[in-house]
Amino acid sequence: MTRPLIGVSTYLESGARWGVWELEAALLPVGYPRLVQAAGGLAAMLPPDDPSYAAETVARLDGLVIAGGPDVDPARYGAERSPRTGPPTPERDAWELALIRAALAAGIPLLGICRGMQLLNVALGGTLVQHLDGHVTQAGVFGRHSVKPVPGSRYADIAPEETSVPTYHHQAVDRLGEGLVASAHAADGTVEAVELPGAAWVLGVQWHPEMGEDTRVMRALTRAASQVASGAVS
């Protein structure tokens, strides 16, 4: 069986260092491609590009992952910037929002991870909580907490039990975007997964599956993407 091609968005960082070099670089933590590969997919990096090329890019993919990263610019959801919100990354915001909208329009399976889930919410008109205590235990260190699925949701079909997940975020979904529903929560009520019922395969998770051993979420994406690759989904 042909492995589906899964595009994964990347960071764009100045001053990245490797060997003798210190240059601007498109970066992706290795956990993302390894998770795609472990779930049966081929991983392709999608560095920020002109948003007008998003539809052309998505048309060549079988599935799309919007990766984690820096805070979304509050201007994208009509809010004033909080002092605790990180600096904006306009190129990445514009590119990833365009990718999300292109994937939704084309019916390409879409998974948003952490920032990616937040951007999915913003793309559909939702808003974010700009600071949330308790979901980052130490700077630069992933913590863990439990998430509980909403019965009957797509996510509950993937992981029906309460699950401990790797987590690192200080922002969260506030008002849900149009059509989105919450499909998992943390113990404090934070929305930990969202999905778009009745549409193509669309899921966002607030945690970082690429930092854990549980491949179920990514395997669900690659199964849906395999249908696209085989022509079973138009």
Secondary structure, DSSP 4 states (H G I P E B T S, - for coil): -PPPEEEEE-EEEEEEEETTEEEEEEE--THHHHHHHHTT-EEEEE----GGGHHHHHHT-SEEEE---SPPPGGGGT-PPPTTSPPP-HHHHHHHHHHHHHHHHHT--EEEETHHHHHHHHHTT--EES--TTS-SBTTB-EEEEEEEPTTSHHHHH--S-EEEEE--S-EE-SPPTT-EEEEEETT--EEEEE-TTSSSEEEESS-GGGSS--HHHHHHHHHHHHHHTTS--
